[in-house]
Amino acid sequence: MQDETARQILAEIARLSRAVESLAPPPQTQNDFNAAECFVWKPETRHLAPVARPNRIRIDLIKGVDHVRDILVDNTRRFAQGLPANNVLLWGARGMGKSSLVKSAHASLAAEAGTIAPLKLIEIHREDINSLPELMAILRQAKPRFILFCDDLSFDHDDTAYKSLKAALDGGIEGRPENVVLYATSNRRHLLPRDMIENERSTAINPSETVEEKVSLSDRFGLWLGFHKCNQDEYLEMISGYAEHFDLNINPDELRAQALEWSTTRGARSGRVAWQFIQDLAGRSGKRL
C-alpha cells in the first residue's frame, strides 16, 4: 500500500514538473546578424528572426513624395556612415508609401559604399513596444547599425505603452545606442487620437501639463515627414512608372482611362491604389510582376 502511494506521489510530481516546464519560455536563440539584411523582433524568445525575402520595391518607383524621400535617404545615409542622424516619424495620408519608403531607403543604402558597418532593418510590432528597452540592450553590443521600424504606430485611450516608447527614445541614463535609430509610420501626427488629447485638456486639473506629456512623444522624433493625398497628375505618374517598369504593353490613353476609372471606383487616389490597379492590370494581361 505504501509502495503504491509512493508511486502515485512520484507520478504526480513528474506531471507537475512537466507542466511547469511547459510554462517556461523557450531557450533564447543566439542572434546571427549576418543571416539577413532584415529581421523581425520576437520578444518572447529575445530572438531576431531573419527575413529571407523582404517585401519591398525599388525606391525610384515611389512617386509623388520626392522631397520627403530625399530627406529620409539623406538621414539614413548619414546614419549608415556613422554620422549623427535623427529618429524619424513618417505621418499622414494612408497608402502614400510611408512604410514602402522606409524599406526601400534601407535597401538602397544597405550595400552602399562608404558605410562603416552593415546596415540592418528590424521590424518591431506595435504590440511589442514595451520590449524596446530589452531589444536595444541586445543591439547595443552588436557591430552592425540598426534601423528599428515600427509600422502604423499609434496609441489609444488608456494605452500606457507610449511611456515605454518615450523612455526608449530618450535612452535613459545610458542614452540611445549610437548604432540604433527608430523609424515609425503613423496616420496621426502626434500618435494619439485627437479626442484623447481634447479629453485630457478638458478634464485634467492641470490640462496644459497633461496634454504636453502626451503630445511630447512625437517630439522625440527629430524628423517629421508629412505625406499628403496625391493629386490626379501624381497618381497617373505612379501608374505610368509602374507600367513602364513592369513592361505592361498598353496604349497610354487606355492606361490613363482605366487608371482614372479604377481610382473613381475606389473613391481615392494614392500609391496603394495605384499599385492595386497595376496588379489588376498585370493579372488581366497575363503578366507576372
N, C-alpha and C positions, 0 to 999 in steps of 0.2 A: 504493500500500500504506500509506504514511504517512497519507494523507488518510482512508483507511478506518479506520485505528487511532484517529485523532483524533476521527472521528465517533462511534466506539464509546465512547471515553472521555467525550466530552461527553454522550452519551445516558445513560451510567451516572451521571454527575454529576447530571444532571437528575432521574433516577429517585431517587437518594439524597436530593436536595433535597425532592422531593415526599413521600418517606417521613418525613423529619424534620419537615416542616410538618404532616403528619397527626398526629404525636405531640404537637405543641404544643397547649396548652389554647386553646379558642376565645376570641376577644377579649371582654374584660369589657363587659357591657351596663350602660349607665347606669341606676341605680335611680330609678324615679319613685315617690315615696312618696304621691303623690296618685292613683295608679292604682287603689287599692282600700283597704279597711279591713284586710284580711287578706292575708298573704303566706306563701310557703314559701321557706325559705333553700336556695339551690343553691350549695354551696361550690365546686364545680368551675369555675363561671363567676363566682363572687362576685356572684351576682345574686339579688334578691328577686323571686320570681315571684308576681304578683298572683293572688288567688283571687276570681273574679267572683261565685261563689255559695257562700259558706261553708256547711258542713253544721252547723247549729245550731238549737236550739229556743228558744222563749220561756222566760225564767228562771222564770216563775211556774208552769210545767208540771213543774219539777223538785221532786218531793215527798220528804218524809222526811229532808231534810238542812237544815232551816231554820236551825239555829244556825250551821253552818259556811258556809252560803250568805251569811248576813248579815255574817259576819266577812270573807269574801272580797270581797264587794261593797264593804264599807267600806274595806278596804285598797286596792282598785282605784280607788275614788273619790278617796281621798287622793292616790294616785299621779297620777291624771289632773289633779288640781288643783295639782300641783307641790309637794305636801307630802311629808314623809318617809313611805316605805312599805317593807314587807318583801318579800323573796323568799318564795315560798310553796311548800310541799310538801303536796300532797293525796295521802294514802296510805290504803290499806285495802281493803275487800272489792271484788271485781270487780263491774262492772255497776251500781254505785250512783251513777253520774253525775258522776264526777270530771272527766273531760275535757269533758263537756257543760256542766258548771257554769262552767269557765274560759271557754269560748267564749260562753256566754250572758251571763256577767258583763261580758265585754268589749262585747258587742253592746248591752247595756242602758245602758252608760256612754259608749260611743264618741261619741254625739252629745249627751250631757247638757250642759245649760247650766252654765257656771262653769268649764269646763276651760280651761287656759291654752294648750293646744296639741292638735292632733289626736292621738287615741289609736289606735295600730295594734297588731295582733296578728300575731306572726311565729312560725310553727311551725318548729322545728328538729328533725330526726330524730335518734334515739338514736345512730345510727352516725356522725353528723356533729358530735358533741360536741367533738372535737378542734379543730374550726374556730371554736369560740365566740370566742376572742380576736380573730380576724380579723373576725368579724361585729360584735363590739362596737366595734371600731375604726371601722367604717363608720358605725354608728349614732351614735357619739359626736358626729359632725359634723352630724347631721341635726336638724331642728327638732321633728318630732313626738315623742311619747312612745311607748315600745315595751314591750309585754309579750312576752317570749320564752317560748314554750310548748313544752315537751318532754313528749310523752305516753308513758306506760309506760316511765319511766326506771328502769333497774336495771343492775347490773354483775355479771358472772360471774367465775369463777375466772380468774386471770392476765389480767384486763382492767385495764389501767392508765389507761383514759380518764377514770376518776374523778378523777385528779390534775389533768387539764386543766379539769374542771368546778370543782374546788376553787379553782384559780388564777383562773378567770374570775369566780367568785362573790366572791372576795376583791378582785379588780380589780388586783392587783399594785401597782406604785408609783404608777400613775395613779389607781387606785381604780375602782370600778364606775361607768360613765357615769350621771349623775344622771337621764337620761331613759330608763333601761333597768331593768326588773325581770324576774326569772325566775320563772315558774310551772311546776312539774313535777308529774306524777302518777305514782304507783307503787303496786304491791301490797305493797311492802316499806317498812317504816318507816325503816330505815337504808340502803335502796337496795342492800344487799349481801346475798347469801344467808346464812342462819343458819349453815349448815355451814362456810362460808368463814370466818366470824368465829370459830367454835369451833375450826377447824383452826389458825388463827393463834394462838389462845390456848394451844393445847396444844403447838405445835411451835416457837414463836418463843423466841429467847434471852431477850428481854425482852417477854413476851406482852402486858402491860398497855399498853406504848407502841405496839406494832404494832396491836393492836385499836383503840386510841384514834385512831390515824391514819386508819383506815378508817371507823370509826363517826362520826368528826368531820365527815365530808362532809355528813351531814344537818343538822348544827349550823349550816351556812352558810345554811340557810333559817330566817328569823326566825319564820315561822308554820308550824306543823304542824297540818293539818286532817285529822282522822280520819274515815273513812267505814266504817260497820259494817253488817252484814247487816240488812235490814229485817224487821220482823215482819209478820204477816198483815194487820193493820189498815193499816199504812203501804203495803203492796203494793196493797191494794184501793183506798186513797186515790189512788194513782198511776193505777190503771186508771180510776177514776171521773173524775179530772181530764182524762185524755186523751179519754175517751168524750164528755164534755161539750164540750170544746174543739173536737173534730172533728165534733160533732153526729151521733154514731152512735146511731141510733134503736133502742134495745134495752131491754127490761124490766130494771130494776135487779137483781131477783132472778136473772134469767137471766144477766146480765152477771157477777154475783158467782160463780155456779156455774161458768160457763165459765172465768173467770179463775182460780179455785182449781184446777180440773181441769188447766188449762194449766201452772200452777206445779208441780203434782204430777208431771206427765209430764216436766217439765224437771228436777225434783229440786232446785229453787232458787226463791227469791223475791228479786227485785232490780229496779231501774229498767230494766235492759236486758231482763229477761224480760217486764216489764210492757209495754214498747214493742213487743217482738216479738209479744206477744198482740194488741195493738191493730192492728198491721199485718195480722195474720192475720184478725182480725175485720172490719177495713175491706175487705179483699180479698174475703172471703166475702159481704159486704154490697154489693159493687159500689161502694164509696165510695173516692174518691181523697183521700189525706192531703195 
